């Protein structure tokens, strides 16, 4: 009878071992499914990261192009501003020179007008004196 109990014990142990092995297989299957699902999520996440990096790279490239364009515009503005400032300086110099020449000409003209006024005034006085003394010009 000991043999029967031993065989029965072995059969039961083997059944329990198979049951444990089946449960372990099921856990492994679930674990595999979980790993596969995580791998899919990681793949999607990696794809998202790559797309985000590509978009960021594209935005950075566009930003660099805009910055380059702005730098060119600012440089042109600076050069134009410098040239304009120099032209304004030359213009002011010319205006000051012209003003000096106009003042000189005005002074000379004023002096000549004063001489002319004095001459006309003297002639008028002489003419008036001559008329009073009977020496005025008469026709006849």
N, CA, C and O atoms as a GROMACS GRO file, in nm:
protein
  560
    1UNK      N    1   0.078  -0.119   0.000
    1UNK     CA    2   0.000   0.000   0.000
    1UNK      C    3   0.083   0.126   0.000
    1UNK      O    4   0.040   0.232  -0.046
    2UNK      N    5   0.194   0.113   0.048
    2UNK     CA    6   0.284   0.227   0.045
    2UNK      C    7   0.315   0.267  -0.097
    2UNK      O    8   0.333   0.386  -0.127
    3UNK      N    9   0.321   0.173  -0.182
    3UNK     CA   10   0.349   0.200  -0.322
    3UNK      C   11   0.234   0.278  -0.384
    3UNK      O   12   0.256   0.371  -0.461
    4UNK      N   13   0.114   0.242  -0.352
    4UNK     CA   14  -0.002   0.312  -0.405
    4UNK      C   15  -0.005   0.456  -0.355
    4UNK      O   16  -0.034   0.549  -0.431
    5UNK      N   17   0.025   0.474  -0.229
    5UNK     CA   18   0.027   0.610  -0.173
    5UNK      C   19   0.138   0.692  -0.238
    5UNK      O   20   0.122   0.810  -0.267
    6UNK      N   21   0.248   0.628  -0.260
    6UNK     CA   22   0.360   0.698  -0.321
    6UNK      C   23   0.324   0.737  -0.463
    6UNK      O   24   0.350   0.850  -0.505
    7UNK      N   25   0.262   0.646  -0.537
    7UNK     CA   26   0.221   0.675  -0.675
    7UNK      C   27   0.116   0.786  -0.673
    7UNK      O   28   0.121   0.879  -0.753
    8UNK      N   29   0.022   0.774  -0.581
    8UNK     CA   30  -0.082   0.877  -0.571
    8UNK      C   31  -0.020   1.012  -0.535
    8UNK      O   32  -0.059   1.115  -0.589
    9UNK      N   33   0.076   1.011  -0.447
    9UNK     CA   34   0.146   1.134  -0.408
    9UNK      C   35   0.219   1.194  -0.528
    9UNK      O   36   0.215   1.315  -0.550
   10UNK      N   37   0.285   1.109  -0.603
   10UNK     CA   38   0.360   1.154  -0.722
   10UNK      C   39   0.263   1.211  -0.824
   10UNK      O   40   0.289   1.316  -0.883
   11UNK      N   41   0.150   1.141  -0.847
   11UNK     CA   42   0.051   1.187  -0.945
   11UNK      C   43  -0.005   1.322  -0.901
   11UNK      O   44  -0.020   1.412  -0.983
   12UNK      N   45  -0.036   1.336  -0.773
   12UNK     CA   46  -0.090   1.462  -0.722
   12UNK      C   47   0.016   1.573  -0.733
   12UNK      O   48  -0.015   1.686  -0.772
   13UNK      N   49   0.138   1.540  -0.700
   13UNK     CA   50   0.246   1.639  -0.708
   13UNK      C   51   0.266   1.683  -0.853
   13UNK      O   52   0.287   1.801  -0.882
   14UNK      N   53   0.260   1.584  -0.942
   14UNK     CA   54   0.276   1.616  -1.083
   14UNK      C   55   0.159   1.703  -1.131
   14UNK      O   56   0.180   1.795  -1.210
   15UNK      N   57   0.037   1.675  -1.085
   15UNK     CA   58  -0.080   1.753  -1.124
   15UNK      C   59  -0.066   1.897  -1.072
   15UNK      O   60  -0.095   1.993  -1.142
   16UNK      N   61  -0.020   1.908  -0.946
   16UNK     CA   62   0.000   2.042  -0.888
   16UNK      C   63   0.109   2.117  -0.965
   16UNK      O   64   0.098   2.236  -0.992
   17UNK      N   65   0.215   2.045  -1.000
   17UNK     CA   66   0.326   2.107  -1.074
   17UNK      C   67   0.278   2.153  -1.210
   17UNK      O   68   0.315   2.261  -1.256
   18UNK      N   69   0.195   2.071  -1.276
   18UNK     CA   70   0.140   2.110  -1.406
   18UNK      C   71   0.048   2.231  -1.391
   18UNK      O   72   0.049   2.321  -1.475
   19UNK      N   73  -0.030   2.232  -1.284
   19UNK     CA   74  -0.120   2.345  -1.260
   19UNK      C   75  -0.038   2.473  -1.237
   19UNK      O   76  -0.071   2.579  -1.291
   20UNK      N   77   0.069   2.461  -1.158
   20UNK     CA   78   0.156   2.577  -1.135
   20UNK      C   79   0.223   2.620  -1.266
   20UNK      O   80   0.235   2.740  -1.294
   21UNK      N   81   0.264   2.523  -1.345
   21UNK     CA   82   0.328   2.553  -1.474
   21UNK      C   83   0.228   2.622  -1.567
   21UNK      O   84   0.264   2.716  -1.638
   22UNK      N   85   0.102   2.576  -1.566
   22UNK     CA   86  -0.002   2.639  -1.649
   22UNK      C   87  -0.027   2.783  -1.605
   22UNK      O   88  -0.040   2.874  -1.688
   23UNK      N   89  -0.033   2.803  -1.470
   23UNK     CA   90  -0.053   2.940  -1.419
   23UNK      C   91   0.066   3.028  -1.456
   23UNK      O   92   0.050   3.144  -1.493
   24UNK      N   93   0.186   2.970  -1.444
   24UNK     CA   94   0.306   3.045  -1.481
   24UNK      C   95   0.304   3.078  -1.630
   24UNK      O   96   0.343   3.189  -1.670
   25UNK      N   97   0.259   2.984  -1.714
   25UNK     CA   98   0.248   3.010  -1.858
   25UNK      C   99   0.150   3.123  -1.885
   25UNK      O  100   0.174   3.210  -1.969
   26UNK      N  101   0.036   3.120  -1.813
   26UNK     CA  102  -0.064   3.226  -1.831
   26UNK      C  103  -0.006   3.362  -1.791
   26UNK      O  104  -0.025   3.462  -1.859
   27UNK      N  105   0.066   3.362  -1.678
   27UNK     CA  106   0.129   3.488  -1.634
   27UNK      C  107   0.231   3.536  -1.737
   27UNK      O  108   0.239   3.655  -1.769
   28UNK      N  109   0.309   3.441  -1.789
   28UNK     CA  110   0.407   3.476  -1.893
   28UNK      C  111   0.337   3.530  -2.018
   28UNK      O  112   0.384   3.625  -2.079
   29UNK      N  113   0.224   3.469  -2.055
   29UNK     CA  114   0.148   3.517  -2.171
   29UNK      C  115   0.100   3.660  -2.148
   29UNK      O  116   0.112   3.746  -2.235
   30UNK      N  117   0.044   3.685  -2.027
   30UNK     CA  118  -0.003   3.820  -1.994
   30UNK      C  119   0.114   3.919  -1.992
   30UNK      O  120   0.103   4.032  -2.039
   31UNK      N  121   0.226   3.873  -1.937
   31UNK     CA  122   0.345   3.958  -1.932
   31UNK      C  123   0.394   3.990  -2.074
   31UNK      O  124   0.432   4.103  -2.103
   32UNK      N  125   0.392   3.889  -2.160
   32UNK     CA  126   0.432   3.910  -2.300
   32UNK      C  127   0.339   4.010  -2.368
   32UNK      O  128   0.384   4.099  -2.439
   33UNK      N  129   0.207   3.994  -2.344
   33UNK     CA  130   0.111   4.088  -2.402
   33UNK      C  131   0.138   4.229  -2.351
   33UNK      O  132   0.133   4.326  -2.427
   34UNK      N  133   0.166   4.238  -2.222
   34UNK     CA  134   0.195   4.368  -2.162
   34UNK      C  135   0.322   4.428  -2.224
   34UNK      O  136   0.327   4.548  -2.253
   35UNK      N  137   0.423   4.344  -2.243
   35UNK     CA  138   0.549   4.392  -2.303
   35UNK      C  139   0.524   4.436  -2.447
   35UNK      O  140   0.576   4.539  -2.490
   36UNK      N  141   0.445   4.358  -2.521
   36UNK     CA  142   0.414   4.395  -2.659
   36UNK      C  143   0.340   4.528  -2.662
   36UNK      O  144   0.370   4.615  -2.744
   37UNK      N  145   0.243   4.545  -2.571
   37UNK     CA  146   0.167   4.671  -2.564
   37UNK      C  147   0.259   4.788  -2.528
   37UNK      O  148   0.248   4.896  -2.586
   38UNK      N  149   0.349   4.766  -2.434
   38UNK     CA  150   0.444   4.872  -2.396
   38UNK      C  151   0.536   4.904  -2.512
   38UNK      O  152   0.569   5.020  -2.537
   39UNK      N  153   0.578   4.801  -2.584
   39UNK     CA  154   0.663   4.824  -2.702
   39UNK      C  155   0.589   4.910  -2.804
   39UNK      O  156   0.648   4.999  -2.865
   40UNK      N  157   0.459   4.881  -2.823
   40UNK     CA  158   0.380   4.961  -2.917
   40UNK      C  159   0.373   5.106  -2.870
   40UNK      O  160   0.390   5.199  -2.950
   41UNK      N  161   0.347   5.124  -2.739
   41UNK     CA  162   0.341   5.260  -2.685
   41UNK      C  163   0.475   5.332  -2.699
   41UNK      O  164   0.481   5.450  -2.735
   42UNK      N  165   0.583   5.258  -2.671
   42UNK     CA  166   0.717   5.317  -2.687
   42UNK      C  167   0.744   5.355  -2.833
   42UNK      O  168   0.803   5.459  -2.861
   43UNK      N  169   0.700   5.269  -2.925
   43UNK     CA  170   0.716   5.300  -3.068
   43UNK      C  171   0.639   5.426  -3.105
   43UNK      O  172   0.690   5.512  -3.177
   44UNK      N  173   0.514   5.437  -3.054
   44UNK     CA  174   0.433   5.556  -3.083
   44UNK      C  175   0.499   5.680  -3.021
   44UNK      O  176   0.503   5.788  -3.082
   45UNK      N  177   0.550   5.663  -2.898
   45UNK     CA  178   0.615   5.775  -2.830
   45UNK      C  179   0.741   5.817  -2.906
   45UNK      O  180   0.768   5.936  -2.923
   46UNK      N  181   0.818   5.719  -2.951
   46UNK     CA  182   0.939   5.748  -3.028
   46UNK      C  183   0.903   5.820  -3.158
   46UNK      O  184   0.971   5.914  -3.198
   47UNK      N  185   0.796   5.775  -3.223
   47UNK     CA  186   0.750   5.840  -3.346
   47UNK      C  187   0.708   5.984  -3.318
   47UNK      O  188   0.740   6.075  -3.395
   48UNK      N  189   0.636   6.003  -3.207
   48UNK     CA  190   0.594   6.138  -3.167
   48UNK      C  191   0.716   6.227  -3.143
   48UNK      O  192   0.720   6.342  -3.187
   49UNK      N  193   0.815   6.173  -3.072
   49UNK     CA  194   0.937   6.249  -3.042
   49UNK      C  195   1.008   6.286  -3.173
   49UNK      O  196   1.051   6.401  -3.190
   50UNK      N  197   1.020   6.192  -3.264
   50UNK     CA  198   1.087   6.218  -3.391
   50UNK      C  199   1.012   6.324  -3.472
   50UNK      O  200   1.073   6.413  -3.531
   51UNK      N  201   0.878   6.314  -3.475
   51UNK     CA  202   0.798   6.415  -3.545
   51UNK      C  203   0.815   6.552  -3.480
   51UNK      O  204   0.830   6.653  -3.549
   52UNK      N  205   0.813   6.554  -3.347
   52UNK     CA  206   0.830   6.681  -3.275
   52UNK      C  207   0.967   6.741  -3.303
   52UNK      O  208   0.980   6.862  -3.324
   53UNK      N  209   1.069   6.656  -3.305
   53UNK     CA  210   1.204   6.705  -3.335
   53UNK      C  211   1.211   6.761  -3.477
   53UNK      O  212   1.273   6.864  -3.502
   54UNK      N  213   1.146   6.692  -3.571
   54UNK     CA  214   1.148   6.738  -3.710
   54UNK      C  215   1.077   6.873  -3.721
   54UNK      O  216   1.125   6.963  -3.790
   55UNK      N  217   0.962   6.886  -3.653
   55UNK     CA  218   0.890   7.014  -3.656
   55UNK      C  219   0.973   7.124  -3.591
   55UNK      O  220   0.979   7.236  -3.641
   56UNK      N  221   1.036   7.091  -3.478
   56UNK     CA  222   1.119   7.191  -3.410
   56UNK      C  223   1.236   7.232  -3.498
   56UNK      O  224   1.272   7.349  -3.505
   57UNK      N  225   1.294   7.136  -3.566
   57UNK     CA  226   1.405   7.164  -3.659
   57UNK      C  227   1.358   7.256  -3.772
   57UNK      O  228   1.427   7.350  -3.810
   58UNK      N  229   1.239   7.227  -3.824
   58UNK     CA  230   1.183   7.309  -3.932
   58UNK      C  231   1.158   7.451  -3.883
   58UNK      O  232   1.190   7.548  -3.953
   59UNK      N  233   1.100   7.464  -3.762
   59UNK     CA  234   1.076   7.598  -3.705
   59UNK      C  235   1.207   7.671  -3.682
   59UNK      O  236   1.218   7.791  -3.709
   60UNK      N  237   1.308   7.599  -3.634
   60UNK     CA  238   1.438   7.661  -3.610
   60UNK      C  239   1.500   7.708  -3.742
   60UNK      O  240   1.558   7.816  -3.748
   61UNK      N  241   1.486   7.628  -3.846
   61UNK     CA  242   1.540   7.666  -3.978
   61UNK      C  243   1.469   7.791  -4.029
   61UNK      O  244   1.533   7.884  -4.078
   62UNK      N  245   1.335   7.792  -4.018
   62UNK     CA  246   1.259   7.911  -4.060
   62UNK      C  247   1.300   8.033  -3.978
   62UNK      O  248   1.316   8.143  -4.031
   63UNK      N  249   1.316   8.012  -3.847
   63UNK     CA  250   1.359   8.122  -3.760
   63UNK      C  251   1.497   8.174  -3.799
   63UNK      O  252   1.520   8.295  -3.800
   64UNK      N  253   1.588   8.083  -3.832
   64UNK     CA  254   1.722   8.124  -3.876
   64UNK      C  255   1.714   8.206  -4.004
   64UNK      O  256   1.784   8.306  -4.019
   65UNK      N  257   1.628   8.162  -4.097
   65UNK     CA  258   1.613   8.236  -4.223
   65UNK      C  259   1.558   8.376  -4.197
   65UNK      O  260   1.605   8.474  -4.254
   66UNK      N  261   1.456   8.384  -4.108
   66UNK     CA  262   1.399   8.515  -4.076
   66UNK      C  263   1.504   8.603  -4.009
   66UNK      O  264   1.514   8.722  -4.040
   67UNK      N  265   1.581   8.545  -3.919
   67UNK     CA  266   1.685   8.621  -3.850
   67UNK      C  267   1.790   8.670  -3.950
   67UNK      O  268   1.834   8.784  -3.941
   68UNK      N  269   1.830   8.584  -4.043
   68UNK     CA  270   1.926   8.626  -4.147
   68UNK      C  271   1.870   8.742  -4.228
   68UNK      O  272   1.940   8.839  -4.257
   69UNK      N  273   1.742   8.731  -4.266
   69UNK     CA  274   1.678   8.837  -4.344
   69UNK      C  275   1.674   8.968  -4.263
   69UNK      O  276   1.703   9.075  -4.316
   70UNK      N  277   1.638   8.958  -4.136
   70UNK     CA  278   1.634   9.077  -4.051
   70UNK      C  279   1.772   9.138  -4.035
   70UNK      O  280   1.786   9.260  -4.036
   71UNK      N  281   1.874   9.054  -4.020
   71UNK     CA  282   2.010   9.105  -4.008
   71UNK      C  283   2.051   9.180  -4.134
   71UNK      O  284   2.114   9.286  -4.127
   72UNK      N  285   2.014   9.126  -4.251
   72UNK     CA  286   2.045   9.196  -4.376
   72UNK      C  287   1.974   9.331  -4.382
   72UNK      O  288   2.032   9.431  -4.422
   73UNK      N  289   1.846   9.332  -4.342
   73UNK     CA  290   1.769   9.457  -4.345
   73UNK      C  291   1.829   9.559  -4.249
   73UNK      O  292   1.844   9.676  -4.283
   74UNK      N  293   1.864   9.514  -4.129
   74UNK     CA  294   1.922   9.606  -4.030
   74UNK      C  295   2.055   9.661  -4.081
   74UNK      O  296   2.085   9.779  -4.064
   75UNK      N  297   2.135   9.575  -4.143
   75UNK     CA  298   2.263   9.620  -4.198
   75UNK      C  299   2.240   9.725  -4.306
   75UNK      O  300   2.307   9.828  -4.309
   76UNK      N  301   2.144   9.698  -4.396
   76UNK     CA  302   2.113   9.796  -4.501
   76UNK      C  303   2.064   9.927  -4.440
   76UNK      O  304   2.102  10.035  -4.486
   77UNK      N  305   1.979   9.916  -4.336
   77UNK     CA  306   1.930  10.037  -4.271
   77UNK      C  307   2.044  10.116  -4.207
   77UNK      O  308   2.048  10.239  -4.216
   78UNK      N  309   2.136  10.045  -4.144
   78UNK     CA  310   2.249  10.112  -4.080
   78UNK      C  311   2.335  10.183  -4.184
   78UNK      O  312   2.374  10.298  -4.165
   79UNK      N  313   2.363  10.115  -4.294
   79UNK     CA  314   2.445  10.175  -4.401
   79UNK      C  315   2.373  10.296  -4.460
   79UNK      O  316   2.433  10.401  -4.480
   80UNK      N  317   2.243  10.279  -4.488
   80UNK     CA  318   2.164  10.389  -4.544
   80UNK      C  319   2.158  10.505  -4.446
   80UNK      O  320   2.171  10.621  -4.486
   81UNK      N  321   2.137  10.476  -4.319
   81UNK     CA  322   2.131  10.580  -4.217
   81UNK      C  323   2.263  10.656  -4.208
   81UNK      O  324   2.264  10.779  -4.197
   82UNK      N  325   2.373  10.583  -4.212
   82UNK     CA  326   2.505  10.646  -4.207
   82UNK      C  327   2.526  10.737  -4.328
   82UNK      O  328   2.571  10.851  -4.315
   83UNK      N  329   2.491  10.686  -4.447
   83UNK     CA  330   2.504  10.764  -4.570
   83UNK      C  331   2.414  10.888  -4.563
   83UNK      O  332   2.455  10.998  -4.599
   84UNK      N  333   2.290  10.869  -4.516
   84UNK     CA  334   2.196  10.981  -4.505
   84UNK      C  335   2.250  11.087  -4.409
   84UNK      O  336   2.242  11.206  -4.437
   85UNK      N  337   2.304  11.042  -4.296
   85UNK     CA  338   2.360  11.135  -4.198
   85UNK      C  339   2.473  11.216  -4.260
   85UNK      O  340   2.483  11.337  -4.238
   86UNK      N  341   2.559  11.150  -4.338
   86UNK     CA  342   2.668  11.221  -4.405
   86UNK      C  343   2.614  11.322  -4.506
   86UNK      O  344   2.664  11.433  -4.517
   87UNK      N  345   2.512  11.280  -4.581
   87UNK     CA  346   2.451  11.372  -4.678
   87UNK      C  347   2.388  11.492  -4.608
   87UNK      O  348   2.396  11.604  -4.658
   88UNK      N  349   2.324  11.468  -4.494
   88UNK     CA  350   2.263  11.578  -4.418
   88UNK      C  351   2.372  11.674  -4.369
   88UNK      O  352   2.354  11.795  -4.374
   89UNK      N  353   2.484  11.618  -4.322
   89UNK     CA  354   2.596  11.704  -4.278
   89UNK      C  355   2.644  11.792  -4.394
   89UNK      O  356   2.664  11.913  -4.377
   90UNK      N  357   2.663  11.731  -4.511
   90UNK     CA  358   2.707  11.808  -4.627
   90UNK      C  359   2.604  11.914  -4.664
   90UNK      O  360   2.639  12.027  -4.698
   91UNK      N  361   2.476  11.876  -4.658
   91UNK     CA  362   2.370  11.971  -4.690
   91UNK      C  363   2.372  12.089  -4.592
   91UNK      O  364   2.362  12.205  -4.634
   92UNK      N  365   2.387  12.061  -4.463
   92UNK     CA  366   2.393  12.168  -4.363
   92UNK      C  367   2.514  12.258  -4.388
   92UNK      O  368   2.506  12.380  -4.372
   93UNK      N  369   2.625  12.198  -4.426
   93UNK     CA  370   2.745  12.276  -4.456
   93UNK      C  371   2.718  12.368  -4.575
   93UNK      O  372   2.752  12.486  -4.572
   94UNK      N  373   2.655  12.312  -4.680
   94UNK     CA  374   2.620  12.393  -4.797
   94UNK      C  375   2.523  12.504  -4.760
   94UNK      O  376   2.536  12.617  -4.808
   95UNK      N  377   2.425  12.474  -4.675
   95UNK     CA  378   2.326  12.574  -4.633
   95UNK      C  379   2.396  12.686  -4.556
   95UNK      O  380   2.368  12.804  -4.579
   96UNK      N  381   2.487  12.649  -4.464
   96UNK     CA  382   2.559  12.752  -4.387
   96UNK      C  383   2.642  12.840  -4.481
   96UNK      O  384   2.646  12.962  -4.464
   97UNK      N  385   2.708  12.779  -4.578
   97UNK     CA  386   2.787  12.855  -4.675
   97UNK      C  387   2.696  12.948  -4.756
   97UNK      O  388   2.729  13.065  -4.778
   98UNK      N  389   2.582  12.895  -4.800
   98UNK     CA  390   2.487  12.975  -4.876
   98UNK      C  391   2.436  13.092  -4.791
   98UNK      O  392   2.424  13.205  -4.840
   99UNK      N  393   2.405  13.064  -4.663
   99UNK     CA  394   2.357  13.171  -4.575
   99UNK      C  395   2.464  13.280  -4.560
   99UNK      O  396   2.432  13.399  -4.560
  100UNK      N  397   2.589  13.239  -4.549
  100UNK     CA  398   2.697  13.337  -4.538
  100UNK      C  399   2.704  13.422  -4.665
  100UNK      O  400   2.717  13.544  -4.659
  101UNK      N  401   2.695  13.355  -4.781
  101UNK     CA  402   2.699  13.428  -4.908
  101UNK      C  403   2.580  13.522  -4.920
  101UNK      O  404   2.595  13.635  -4.967
  102UNK      N  405   2.462  13.477  -4.880
  102UNK     CA  406   2.341  13.561  -4.886
  102UNK      C  407   2.355  13.681  -4.794
  102UNK      O  408   2.319  13.792  -4.830
  103UNK      N  409   2.408  13.659  -4.673
  103UNK     CA  410   2.428  13.771  -4.580
  103UNK      C  411   2.524  13.874  -4.640
  103UNK      O  412   2.500  13.995  -4.634
  104UNK      N  413   2.632  13.824  -4.698
  104UNK     CA  414   2.730  13.914  -4.760
  104UNK      C  415   2.666  13.992  -4.875
  104UNK      O  416   2.681  14.114  -4.884
  105UNK      N  417   2.593  13.920  -4.962
  105UNK     CA  418   2.528  13.987  -5.075
  105UNK      C  419   2.423  14.086  -5.026
  105UNK      O  420   2.410  14.195  -5.081
  106UNK      N  421   2.348  14.048  -4.922
  106UNK     CA  422   2.247  14.138  -4.866
  106UNK      C  423   2.312  14.262  -4.807
  106UNK      O  424   2.261  14.373  -4.823
  107UNK      N  425   2.424  14.242  -4.740
  107UNK     CA  426   2.496  14.356  -4.683
  107UNK      C  427   2.544  14.449  -4.793
  107UNK      O  428   2.529  14.571  -4.783
  108UNK      N  429   2.602  14.391  -4.900
  108UNK     CA  430   2.648  14.473  -5.012
  108UNK      C  431   2.531  14.545  -5.078
  108UNK      O  432   2.541  14.663  -5.111
  109UNK      N  433   2.421  14.473  -5.098
  109UNK     CA  434   2.302  14.533  -5.159
  109UNK      C  435   2.249  14.645  -5.072
  109UNK      O  436   2.211  14.751  -5.121
  110UNK      N  437   2.246  14.621  -4.942
  110UNK     CA  438   2.198  14.722  -4.848
  110UNK      C  439   2.286  14.847  -4.855
  110UNK      O  440   2.235  14.960  -4.857
  111UNK      N  441   2.418  14.826  -4.860
  111UNK     CA  442   2.509  14.941  -4.872
  111UNK      C  443   2.483  15.017  -5.001
  111UNK      O  444   2.478  15.140  -5.000
  112UNK      N  445   2.466  14.947  -5.112
  112UNK     CA  446   2.441  15.011  -5.241
  112UNK      C  447   2.308  15.085  -5.241
  112UNK      O  448   2.297  15.196  -5.294
  113UNK      N  449   2.206  15.025  -5.180
  113UNK     CA  450   2.075  15.091  -5.172
  113UNK      C  451   2.088  15.218  -5.088
  113UNK      O  452   2.030  15.321  -5.123
  114UNK      N  453   2.163  15.211  -4.978
  114UNK     CA  454   2.183  15.330  -4.894
  114UNK      C  455   2.253  15.441  -4.974
  114UNK      O  456   2.214  15.558  -4.965
  115UNK      N  457   2.355  15.404  -5.051
  115UNK     CA  458   2.425  15.504  -5.134
  115UNK      C  459   2.329  15.562  -5.236
  115UNK      O  460   2.327  15.683  -5.260
  116UNK      N  461   2.248  15.476  -5.298
  116UNK     CA  462   2.150  15.521  -5.397
  116UNK      C  463   2.048  15.615  -5.334
  116UNK      O  464   2.015  15.718  -5.392
  117UNK      N  465   2.000  15.580  -5.216
  117UNK     CA  466   1.902  15.665  -5.146
  117UNK      C  467   1.966  15.800  -5.114
  117UNK      O  468   1.904  15.904  -5.133
  118UNK      N  469   2.090  15.798  -5.065
  118UNK     CA  470   2.159  15.924  -5.034
  118UNK      C  471   2.174  16.009  -5.161
  118UNK      O  472   2.152  16.130  -5.158
  119UNK      N  473   2.211  15.945  -5.272
  119UNK     CA  474   2.230  16.017  -5.398
  119UNK      C  475   2.098  16.077  -5.445
  119UNK      O  476   2.093  16.194  -5.483
  120UNK      N  477   1.991  15.997  -5.444
  120UNK     CA  478   1.860  16.047  -5.485
  120UNK      C  479   1.817  16.160  -5.394
  120UNK      O  480   1.762  16.260  -5.440
  121UNK      N  481   1.840  16.146  -5.265
  121UNK     CA  482   1.802  16.248  -5.167
  121UNK      C  483   1.876  16.378  -5.198
  121UNK      O  484   1.815  16.485  -5.196
  122UNK      N  485   2.005  16.372  -5.226
  122UNK     CA  486   2.084  16.492  -5.258
  122UNK      C  487   2.032  16.556  -5.386
  122UNK      O  488   2.019  16.678  -5.394
  123UNK      N  489   2.004  16.472  -5.487
  123UNK     CA  490   1.954  16.526  -5.613
  123UNK      C  491   1.819  16.596  -5.594
  123UNK      O  492   1.795  16.703  -5.650
  124UNK      N  493   1.732  16.535  -5.515
  124UNK     CA  494   1.601  16.595  -5.490
  124UNK      C  495   1.620  16.728  -5.418
  124UNK      O  496   1.552  16.825  -5.452
  125UNK      N  497   1.709  16.735  -5.322
  125UNK     CA  498   1.731  16.859  -5.247
  125UNK      C  499   1.789  16.967  -5.340
  125UNK      O  500   1.747  17.083  -5.336
  126UNK      N  501   1.884  16.928  -5.421
  126UNK     CA  502   1.943  17.024  -5.514
  126UNK      C  503   1.837  17.075  -5.611
  126UNK      O  504   1.831  17.195  -5.640
  127UNK      N  505   1.756  16.986  -5.659
  127UNK     CA  506   1.650  17.022  -5.752
  127UNK      C  507   1.550  17.115  -5.684
  127UNK      O  508   1.503  17.211  -5.746
  128UNK      N  509   1.517  17.088  -5.560
  128UNK     CA  510   1.423  17.172  -5.486
  128UNK      C  511   1.484  17.309  -5.459
  128UNK      O  512   1.412  17.409  -5.467
  129UNK      N  513   1.609  17.318  -5.428
  129UNK     CA  514   1.677  17.446  -5.403
  129UNK      C  515   1.679  17.530  -5.532
  129UNK      O  516   1.658  17.651  -5.530
  130UNK      N  517   1.705  17.463  -5.640
  130UNK     CA  518   1.711  17.534  -5.767
  130UNK      C  519   1.577  17.591  -5.805
  130UNK      O  520   1.573  17.699  -5.865
  131UNK      N  521   1.472  17.529  -5.775
  131UNK     CA  522   1.338  17.578  -5.806
  131UNK      C  523   1.305  17.697  -5.718
  131UNK      O  524   1.241  17.792  -5.762
  132UNK      N  525   1.348  17.691  -5.596
  132UNK     CA  526   1.320  17.803  -5.506
  132UNK      C  527   1.399  17.928  -5.549
  132UNK      O  528   1.351  18.040  -5.534
  133UNK      N  529   1.512  17.909  -5.599
  133UNK     CA  530   1.597  18.021  -5.640
  133UNK      C  531   1.567  18.062  -5.785
  133UNK      O  532   1.632  18.154  -5.835
  134UNK      N  533   1.478  18.000  -5.852
  134UNK     CA  534   1.441  18.034  -5.988
  134UNK      C  535   1.529  17.967  -6.090
  134UNK      O  536   1.526  18.004  -6.207
  135UNK      N  537   1.602  17.876  -6.051
  135UNK     CA  538   1.693  17.810  -6.143
  135UNK      C  539   1.639  17.677  -6.191
  135UNK      O  540   1.713  17.598  -6.249
  136UNK      N  541   1.516  17.653  -6.170
  136UNK     CA  542   1.460  17.524  -6.208
  136UNK      C  543   1.451  17.509  -6.357
  136UNK      O  544   1.459  17.611  -6.426
  137UNK      N  545   1.436  17.404  -6.406
  137UNK     CA  546   1.427  17.377  -6.549
  137UNK      C  547   1.291  17.421  -6.599
  137UNK      O  548   1.188  17.381  -6.545
  138UNK      N  549   1.292  17.502  -6.702
  138UNK     CA  550   1.167  17.549  -6.759
  138UNK      C  551   1.174  17.530  -6.909
  138UNK      O  552   1.279  17.541  -6.971
  139UNK      N  553   1.062  17.501  -6.963
  139UNK     CA  554   1.055  17.488  -7.109
  139UNK      C  555   0.994  17.617  -7.164
  139UNK      O  556   0.879  17.648  -7.131
  140UNK      N  557   1.060  17.688  -7.241
  140UNK     CA  558   0.995  17.796  -7.305
  140UNK      C  559   1.054  17.920  -7.312
  140UNK      O  560   0.996  18.013  -7.368
   0.00000   0.00000   0.00000
